[in-house]
Amino acid sequence: MKAFGKHCILLALSAVAAPVIAAPQPGLIMSEFIYETAPFPECHASTLAETPGGLVAAWFGGTGEKNPDVGIWVSRQEGGKWTPPVEAVNGVQSDTKRYPCWNPALFQPKAGPLMLFYKVGPSPSSWWGMLMTSADGGKTWSKPRRLPEGIV
């Protein structure tokens, strides 16, 4: 659950046989699935941002944490519905090298583009921080930039 001031939003990233059942909670304004099917079997570490155009969610997903096919996926809420997940980050370093991506964090400043921070690397002991920005609420993203050494 991600807190926004006095209000909370509960979002589930994948569908299960039973609907999302949340006990009544003061401030809970929404509980829903972002998607029912996706091109990856596992995901977690979700993040949520409110942009001028609506909500944007991101998470990492792939065949399993630490696997090279794990990327950062994004979905946007448009017209009350979530867009299908899109892989915004893939960790490709070269034609023969791809590293897993980890722990996205979305941030929407009062002025300026939506920011997506994340980590890339073969393991937590060797990963590095990255940043991409979106001037259109998560529809398109800038080229990834590596953060200074030691900033993850």
C-alpha positions as CSV (number, residue, x, y, z in Angstrom):
1,M,0.0,0.0,0.0
2,K,1.4,3.4,-0.9
3,A,0.4,6.4,1.3
4,F,-0.7,9.7,-0.2
5,G,-1.3,12.1,2.6
6,K,-4.4,11.0,4.4
7,H,-5.6,8.8,1.5
8,C,-4.3,5.3,0.5
9,I,-4.6,3.4,-2.7
10,L,-4.3,-0.4,-2.7
11,L,-3.3,-1.9,-6.1
12,A,-2.6,-5.5,-6.9
13,L,-0.3,-6.2,-9.8
14,S,-1.7,-9.5,-11.0
15,A,-5.1,-11.2,-10.9
16,V,-5.8,-14.3,-8.8
17,A,-8.8,-16.5,-8.6
18,A,-10.4,-14.5,-5.8
19,P,-11.1,-10.7,-6.0
20,V,-9.1,-8.3,-3.9
21,I,-10.7,-8.2,-0.5
22,A,-9.5,-5.5,1.8
23,A,-10.9,-4.9,5.2
24,P,-12.6,-1.5,5.5
25,Q,-9.9,1.1,6.2
26,P,-10.3,4.8,6.8
27,G,-8.8,6.7,3.8
28,L,-8.8,3.8,1.4
29,I,-10.2,5.2,-1.8
30,M,-9.5,2.4,-4.3
31,S,-8.6,-1.3,-4.5
32,E,-8.1,-2.8,-8.0
33,F,-5.9,-4.9,-10.3
34,I,-3.6,-3.2,-12.7
35,Y,-3.6,-6.2,-15.1
36,E,-4.9,-9.7,-15.4
37,T,-2.3,-11.2,-17.8
38,A,1.3,-10.1,-18.5
39,P,4.3,-11.3,-20.5
40,F,6.2,-12.1,-17.3
41,P,5.5,-14.8,-14.6
42,E,6.8,-12.9,-11.5
43,C,6.9,-9.3,-10.3
44,H,7.2,-7.1,-7.2
45,A,8.7,-3.9,-5.8
46,S,5.8,-1.7,-7.1
47,T,5.8,2.1,-7.0
48,L,3.0,4.6,-7.7
49,A,3.0,8.3,-8.6
50,E,0.2,10.7,-9.2
51,T,1.0,12.8,-12.3
52,P,-1.1,15.7,-13.9
53,G,-2.4,13.1,-16.3
54,G,-3.3,10.4,-13.7
55,L,-1.7,7.6,-11.8
56,V,1.4,5.8,-13.1
57,A,2.6,2.5,-11.6
58,A,6.0,0.7,-12.1
59,W,7.5,-2.6,-10.8
60,F,10.1,-5.1,-11.8
61,G,9.1,-8.3,-13.6
62,G,10.5,-11.3,-15.4
63,T,11.1,-15.0,-14.9
64,G,12.4,-14.5,-11.3
65,E,14.3,-11.9,-9.3
66,K,18.0,-11.8,-10.2
67,N,17.4,-13.3,-13.7
68,P,18.8,-11.2,-16.6
69,D,15.3,-10.9,-18.2
70,V,13.9,-8.9,-15.3
71,G,13.0,-5.4,-16.5
72,I,11.0,-2.4,-15.2
73,W,7.4,-2.4,-16.3
74,V,5.0,0.6,-16.4
75,S,1.3,1.0,-16.6
76,R,-0.8,4.2,-16.7
77,Q,-4.3,4.8,-15.6
78,E,-6.3,6.4,-18.5
79,G,-10.0,7.0,-18.5
80,G,-10.4,4.9,-15.3
81,K,-8.6,1.9,-16.8
82,W,-5.0,0.7,-16.6
83,T,-3.0,0.5,-19.8
84,P,-1.3,-2.9,-20.5
85,P,2.1,-3.2,-18.9
86,V,5.0,-1.9,-21.0
87,E,8.7,-2.7,-20.4
88,A,10.3,0.7,-20.0
89,V,13.7,-0.6,-18.9
90,N,15.4,-3.8,-19.9
91,G,19.0,-3.8,-18.5
92,V,20.6,-4.5,-21.9
93,Q,24.2,-3.5,-21.8
94,S,25.4,-5.0,-25.2
95,D,24.4,-7.6,-27.8
96,T,25.6,-10.3,-25.4
97,K,25.1,-8.8,-21.9
98,R,21.8,-8.1,-20.1
99,Y,21.6,-7.5,-16.3
100,P,18.4,-7.6,-14.2
101,C,16.7,-4.4,-13.1
102,W,15.6,-3.8,-9.6
103,N,13.5,-1.7,-7.2
104,P,11.9,1.1,-9.3
105,A,10.8,4.3,-7.6
106,L,8.6,6.9,-9.3
107,F,8.7,10.6,-8.3
108,Q,6.6,13.4,-9.7
109,P,8.0,16.8,-8.6
110,K,5.6,19.8,-8.5
111,A,7.3,21.2,-11.6
112,G,9.2,19.0,-14.1
113,P,9.0,15.6,-15.6
114,L,8.1,12.3,-13.9
115,M,11.2,10.6,-12.7
116,L,11.9,6.8,-12.6
117,F,14.8,5.7,-10.4
118,Y,15.9,2.1,-10.5
119,K,18.9,-0.2,-10.1
120,V,20.8,-2.4,-12.6
121,G,23.3,-5.1,-12.0
122,P,23.9,-8.8,-11.6
123,S,23.4,-8.7,-7.8
124,P,22.7,-6.2,-4.9
125,S,26.4,-6.0,-4.1
126,S,27.3,-4.8,-7.5
127,W,24.2,-2.9,-8.8
128,W,24.2,0.8,-9.7
129,G,21.6,3.5,-9.8
130,M,19.9,4.8,-13.0
131,L,17.4,7.5,-13.8
132,M,14.9,8.1,-16.7
133,T,12.4,10.9,-17.0
134,S,9.1,11.3,-18.8
135,A,7.6,14.6,-19.9
136,D,4.3,13.0,-20.8
137,G,3.2,11.2,-17.7
138,G,5.0,7.9,-18.4
139,K,4.0,7.4,-22.1
140,T,7.5,7.8,-23.3
141,W,10.9,7.9,-21.4
142,S,14.2,9.6,-21.8
143,K,17.4,7.7,-22.5
144,P,18.6,6.1,-19.2
145,R,21.3,8.0,-17.3
146,R,23.6,6.4,-14.8
147,L,23.6,8.0,-11.4
148,P,26.9,9.0,-9.7
149,E,28.9,6.2,-8.2
150,G,27.6,5.2,-4.7
151,I,24.1,6.6,-5.4
152,V,21.7,3.6,-5.6
